[in-house]
Amino acid sequence: MKKLILIFVITLIGVVFIAAVPASLSFENPMKLSRKSGLNNFMAEKKYQKDFNVKPGGVLTIDLRTGGSISIEGWNKDVVSADVTVKGRDSEEIIVEMEQSGNDVEISSYYDGDDDSYNSNEKVVVKVPNNYNVELNTMGGGVKIYNVNGKMSGKTMGGEIDLKNLKGNLDLSTMGGEISVKDCEVNGKVHTMGGDVLVENVTGDLNAKTMGGKVKQVNVKSSSGSTGSEVNISTMGGPIEVDRALNGAKVKTMGGEITINHAEKFVEAETMGGDIEIKSVDGSIKARTMGGDIEARMIGDPDKGERSVSLTSMGGDITLTVPAGLSMDIEVEIAFTKKYEGDVKIISDFKLNEEVSKEWIKNKGSARKILTGKASVDGGKHKVKINTINGNVYLKKG
């Protein structure tokens, strides 16, 4: 009887155990099971390390078709030292190749498995001579380059770009991620399809663009003798902040505020919606917003350089301060619609001849009248044109 009971209990336990195990697993290869369950995410790891004796001026090419992060740092050795780590479910099917051709080094990776999709995590860390060139491409991952003098180009399909202590030329882009350029002497361009851009303590002519994010520029000046001259920044959506633009500034955003602390020679600023503030510019000014206030201040010797002004807002107040003694041909035009509550006005430190149209103009959208103010000051050399709708204009002597 005891034996029957024991047999029954053992049989029952076996049935319960079988029922508890998913049917799909009972026929799986154990290795395949471990891959599907992600167990070897923690187990599988491959490492590669290789040093190459080179001379300064060569090219490091990195092509990660499997994706992965890239970190490159210059050092005072004539050696390219590469460390590659591959982790993930399919790390065994990731092929990494490192080859040298003359003075150049190439690192590449690709997937050699049978599945249509794969999972891996790749990290490439390379040290190069301080004077070396870089060409890179990764299907996704952050890029960091420090302490390198040379030409640096390439792209990541998604990840941050971090650049510091570089000299040379840049042509780098990311399909989505922030870009930081600090303490560099560089010319060229950086571009992100979505993310903020910071350019700080940079000498050179660098074109920084983002399709959606904030652009901030701090302490940037043009390199002497360079062909380019101005700070050139654009974003498809986000604010722009420029600290110093010693050779002029051309900035544009599809939606966001623009702030320029100081510029010389000229400022061209445009936003599809937001305020524009130009705190000081020793030169000409051109600013336009589709909706927002404009405040601009011109400084410097009024007898030197080009000092024309064009300020346009489709709805907002405009304030312009100019240095005393500036020779100006002033033309102010304020359109005000029937639905606008209150009176528009021109408040000026210069005597203007003001006139309001008698009839409502109906062929430009909402019915409107025009308040104009005109004057020629000290010979009328520089054209000063200000236009706004349903806003006031303040013209001040600095």
C-alpha positions in Angstrom: 0.0 0.0 0.0 2.8 2.4 0.9 4.5 1.6 -2.4 1.3 2.4 -4.3 1.0 5.7 -2.5 4.6 6.6 -3.2 4.2 5.7 -6.9 1.1 7.9 -7.1 2.8 10.9 -5.4 5.8 10.6 -7.8 3.5 10.4 -10.8 1.5 13.4 -9.6 4.6 15.5 -9.1 5.8 14.6 -12.6 2.5 15.6 -14.2 2.5 19.0 -12.3 6.1 19.7 -13.4 5.4 18.9 -17.1 2.3 21.1 -17.0 4.3 24.0 -15.5 6.9 23.9 -18.3 5.7 25.7 -21.5 5.2 23.3 -24.3 7.3 25.4 -26.7 10.3 24.9 -24.6 10.1 21.1 -24.3 11.3 20.7 -27.9 13.9 23.5 -28.0 17.6 23.1 -28.3 19.1 24.2 -25.0 21.5 26.6 -26.7 18.6 28.1 -28.7 16.6 28.4 -25.5 19.3 30.3 -23.8 19.5 32.8 -26.7 15.7 33.3 -26.9 15.4 33.8 -23.1 18.3 36.3 -23.2 20.4 34.4 -20.8 23.6 34.8 -22.7 23.1 38.6 -22.7 25.0 38.3 -19.4 27.2 35.4 -20.5 28.4 36.1 -24.0 31.2 38.7 -24.3 34.0 38.9 -26.8 36.9 41.2 -26.5 39.5 42.3 -29.1 42.7 44.3 -28.5 45.3 45.2 -31.0 48.1 47.8 -31.4 49.4 49.2 -34.7 52.6 51.1 -35.1 51.9 54.2 -37.3 53.1 57.7 -38.0 51.1 60.9 -37.5 48.9 62.0 -40.3 47.3 58.6 -41.1 43.6 57.8 -41.2 41.5 55.8 -38.7 38.4 54.4 -40.4 35.6 52.9 -38.3 32.6 51.2 -40.0 30.2 49.6 -37.5 27.4 48.0 -39.6 26.2 46.4 -36.4 26.1 49.7 -34.6 27.9 50.6 -31.4 29.5 53.4 -29.5 32.8 55.0 -30.5 35.4 56.7 -28.3 38.5 58.1 -29.8 41.3 59.9 -27.9 44.6 61.3 -29.0 47.8 60.6 -27.2 51.5 61.3 -27.6 52.4 57.9 -29.0 52.8 56.8 -32.6 50.5 53.9 -32.0 46.8 53.2 -32.7 45.6 51.1 -29.8 42.1 49.6 -30.3 39.9 47.8 -27.8 36.6 46.4 -28.9 34.0 44.8 -26.7 31.0 42.9 -28.0 28.1 41.8 -25.8 24.6 40.6 -26.3 22.5 37.6 -27.4 24.1 37.4 -30.8 27.7 38.4 -29.9 29.0 35.1 -31.3 27.8 36.0 -34.8 29.3 39.5 -34.7 32.5 39.6 -36.7 35.1 42.3 -35.8 38.0 43.0 -38.1 41.0 45.3 -37.5 43.5 45.8 -40.3 46.4 48.1 -41.1 47.3 49.4 -44.6 50.4 51.5 -44.6 49.9 54.3 -42.1 46.1 53.8 -41.9 44.0 51.6 -39.7 40.5 50.2 -40.3 38.1 48.7 -37.8 34.9 47.2 -39.0 32.1 45.0 -37.7 29.2 43.0 -39.3 26.7 40.3 -38.5 27.4 36.9 -39.8 24.4 35.0 -38.5 21.4 33.5 -40.3 18.5 35.4 -38.6 17.0 38.4 -40.1 17.4 40.3 -36.8 20.1 40.2 -34.1 20.9 41.7 -30.8 24.4 43.0 -29.8 26.0 45.8 -27.8 29.3 47.0 -29.2 31.8 49.4 -27.7 34.9 50.6 -29.6 37.7 52.5 -27.7 40.7 53.7 -29.7 43.7 55.8 -28.9 45.4 57.5 -31.9 48.4 59.8 -32.3 47.5 63.4 -31.5 47.9 64.3 -35.2 45.6 61.8 -37.0 42.5 61.8 -39.2 39.2 60.1 -38.4 36.4 58.7 -40.7 33.6 56.9 -39.0 30.2 55.4 -39.5 28.0 53.6 -37.0 24.4 52.3 -37.4 23.7 53.7 -33.9 25.7 54.8 -30.9 27.3 57.7 -29.3 30.5 59.2 -30.6 33.3 60.9 -28.5 36.4 62.4 -29.9 39.0 64.1 -27.6 42.5 65.6 -28.1 42.9 65.0 -31.9 44.3 67.3 -34.6 43.1 66.5 -38.1 40.1 66.0 -40.3 37.2 64.3 -38.6 34.1 63.2 -40.6 31.3 60.7 -40.4 27.9 60.0 -38.9 26.0 58.0 -36.4 22.4 56.8 -37.1 21.4 57.8 -33.5 23.5 59.0 -30.6 25.2 61.9 -29.0 28.3 63.5 -30.4 30.8 64.8 -27.8 33.8 66.7 -29.1 36.6 68.3 -27.0 40.1 69.7 -27.5 40.1 69.2 -31.2 42.0 71.1 -34.0 41.2 70.8 -37.7 38.1 70.3 -39.8 34.7 68.7 -38.8 32.0 67.2 -40.8 30.0 65.1 -38.3 26.3 64.4 -38.0 23.8 62.3 -36.0 20.3 61.3 -36.9 19.2 62.0 -33.4 21.1 63.2 -30.4 22.8 66.1 -28.7 26.0 67.6 -30.0 28.6 69.3 -27.8 31.7 71.1 -29.2 34.0 72.5 -26.5 37.5 74.0 -26.3 38.2 73.5 -30.0 40.0 75.2 -32.9 37.9 73.9 -35.8 36.2 74.8 -39.1 33.4 72.9 -40.8 29.9 71.7 -39.7 28.0 69.6 -37.2 24.4 68.6 -37.7 21.8 66.7 -35.7 18.3 65.7 -36.9 17.0 66.1 -33.4 18.7 67.4 -30.3 20.4 70.4 -28.7 23.7 71.8 -29.9 26.3 73.5 -27.7 29.3 75.3 -29.1 31.5 76.7 -26.4 35.0 78.2 -26.4 35.5 77.5 -30.1 37.8 79.3 -32.5 36.9 78.8 -36.1 34.1 78.9 -38.6 31.7 76.2 -37.5 28.2 75.8 -39.0 26.0 74.2 -36.3 22.5 72.9 -37.2 19.7 71.0 -35.6 16.3 69.9 -37.0 14.7 70.2 -33.6 16.4 71.5 -30.5 18.1 74.4 -28.8 21.3 75.9 -30.2 23.6 77.7 -27.8 26.9 79.4 -28.7 29.3 80.7 -26.0 32.6 82.4 -26.6 33.0 81.6 -30.3 35.3 83.6 -32.6 36.5 83.2 -36.2 40.0 82.0 -36.9 42.3 84.6 -38.4 42.6 84.3 -42.1 39.8 81.9 -42.5 37.5 82.2 -45.6 34.3 82.1 -43.6 33.5 84.9 -41.2 30.2 84.6 -39.4 28.5 82.4 -36.8 26.0 80.4 -38.8 23.3 78.6 -36.8 19.9 77.1 -37.7 17.3 74.9 -36.1 13.9 73.6 -37.3 12.4 74.3 -33.9 14.0 75.6 -30.7 15.7 78.7 -29.3 19.0 80.1 -30.3 21.5 81.8 -28.0 24.7 83.4 -29.2 27.2 84.8 -26.7 29.8 86.5 -28.9 30.0 86.7 -32.7 33.1 88.8 -33.6 32.7 88.4 -37.3 28.9 88.6 -37.6 26.0 86.2 -37.0 23.4 84.6 -39.3 20.9 82.6 -37.2 17.5 81.1 -38.1 14.9 79.0 -36.2 11.5 77.7 -37.4 10.1 78.4 -33.9 11.8 79.8 -30.8 13.4 82.8 -29.3 16.7 84.3 -30.5 19.2 86.0 -28.2 22.4 87.5 -29.3 24.5 89.1 -26.5 27.2 90.7 -28.7 28.0 90.8 -32.4 30.3 92.8 -34.7 29.9 93.6 -38.4 26.3 92.4 -38.8 23.4 90.3 -37.4 20.8 88.5 -39.5 18.2 86.8 -37.3 14.9 85.1 -38.3 12.3 83.1 -36.4 8.9 81.9 -37.4 7.6 82.5 -34.0 9.3 84.1 -31.0 11.0 87.2 -29.6 14.3 88.4 -30.9 16.8 90.2 -28.6 20.0 91.6 -29.9 21.8 93.2 -26.9 24.6 94.8 -28.8 25.9 94.9 -32.4 28.6 97.0 -33.9 27.3 96.9 -37.5 24.1 96.4 -39.5 21.0 94.6 -38.3 18.4 92.5 -40.1 15.7 90.8 -37.9 12.4 89.2 -38.7 9.8 87.4 -36.6 6.4 86.1 -37.6 5.1 86.7 -34.2 6.9 88.4 -31.3 8.8 91.4 -30.1 12.1 92.7 -31.4 14.7 94.6 -29.3 18.0 95.6 -30.9 20.8 97.9 -29.8 23.4 99.2 -32.1 26.8 100.4 -30.7 30.1 101.7 -31.9 31.3 104.5 -34.1 28.3 105.7 -36.2 30.7 106.9 -38.9 32.3 103.5 -39.5 31.0 100.4 -41.4 27.7 99.4 -42.8 24.8 100.3 -40.4 21.6 99.8 -42.2 18.6 98.3 -40.2 15.6 96.2 -41.2 13.3 95.1 -38.4 10.0 93.3 -39.2 7.4 91.7 -36.9 4.1 90.3 -38.0 2.8 91.1 -34.6 4.7 92.7 -31.7 6.5 95.7 -30.4 9.9 96.8 -31.9 12.6 98.7 -30.0 15.7 100.0 -31.7 18.5 101.9 -30.0 21.2 103.6 -32.2 24.3 105.5 -31.3 24.1 109.3 -31.3 25.2 110.9 -34.6 24.1 108.0 -36.8 23.2 109.2 -40.3 19.8 107.7 -41.0 17.0 107.6 -43.5 14.1 106.4 -41.2 10.9 104.8 -42.4 8.6 103.3 -39.8 5.3 101.6 -40.8 2.8 100.2 -38.3 -0.3 98.4 -39.6 -3.3 98.2 -37.2 -6.4 96.2 -37.8 -10.0 97.0 -37.0 -10.2 94.4 -34.3 -7.1 95.7 -32.6 -8.0 97.2 -29.2 -6.1 100.4 -28.3 -3.9 102.8 -30.3 -0.6 102.0 -31.9 2.2 104.6 -31.5 5.7 105.6 -32.5 7.8 106.8 -29.6 11.0 108.4 -31.0 13.9 110.4 -29.8 14.1 111.7 -33.3 11.5 114.0 -34.9 9.4 112.1 -37.4 6.8 113.1 -39.8 3.8 110.9 -38.9 0.8 110.2 -41.0 -2.2 107.8 -40.8 -3.9 106.4 -43.9 -7.5 107.7 -44.2 -9.2 104.7 -45.6 -9.2 101.1 -44.4 -7.1 98.8 -46.6 -9.0 95.7 -47.4 -6.8 93.8 -49.9 -4.2 92.6 -47.4 -6.2 90.2 -45.2 -8.0 91.9 -42.3 -9.0 95.5 -42.9 -6.2 97.8 -41.6 -4.8 101.3 -41.6 -1.2 102.3 -41.7 0.7 104.7 -39.4 3.9 105.8 -41.0 6.8 107.9 -39.6 9.6 109.2 -41.8 12.7 111.3 -41.3 16.2 112.1 -42.6 18.7 112.4 -39.8 22.2 113.8 -40.2 22.3 113.3 -44.0 20.2 110.1 -44.3 23.1 107.7 -45.2 21.9 104.5 -43.7 18.4 103.1 -44.4 16.5 102.3 -41.2 13.3 100.4 -41.9 10.9 99.2 -39.3 7.6 97.3 -39.9 5.1 95.7 -37.5 1.4 94.9 -37.2 -0.6 95.8 -34.1 2.4 96.8 -32.1 4.3 99.9 -31.0 7.7 101.2 -32.2 10.3 102.7 -29.9 13.3 104.5 -31.5 15.9 105.6 -29.1 19.2 107.5 -29.1 22.0 105.6 -27.3 
